[in-house]
Amino acid sequence: MVECKETAQKGQLGDSISVGCDQVPNELQRKACRLTLDDNFNLFFQNFLQQPGTSVEDFCKDMGYC
């Protein structure tokens, strides 16, 4: 059950940050955002899990991606 919840949260966090990256107006910065997401997503997700009670949306905003 916990694993299923984490999988859903992982997908939600990835989607939220991806949408945030897609909204960056400068193409080069948009690509850099995507690369940062790809290279560091597991670290982002581990940090998210260490903040119980924080929503995906709030975490994404706090990181500056949304």
C-alpha positions, 0 to 999 in steps of 0.5 A, spaced: 500 500 500 505 504 501 509 503 495 503 504 491 502 511 494 509 513 493 509 511 486 503 515 485 506 521 488 512 520 484 508 520 478 505 526 480 511 530 482 514 528 476 508 531 472 508 537 476 515 539 475 515 537 467 509 542 467 513 547 470 519 546 466 514 546 460 512 553 462 519 556 462 519 561 456 527 561 454 528 554 450 535 553 452 533 554 460 527 550 458 532 544 456 536 545 462 530 545 467 528 538 463 535 536 464 536 538 471 529 534 472 532 528 469 538 528 472 536 529 479 529 527 480 530 521 485 534 526 489 528 531 489 523 525 490 527 523 496 527 530 499 519 530 498 518 524 502 522 527 508 517 532 508 510 528 510 504 533 510 507 537 504 503 536 498 506 535 491 504 542 489 507 546 495 513 542 494 514 543 487 512 551 488 518 551 494 523 548 489 521 554 484 519 549 479 511 551 479 
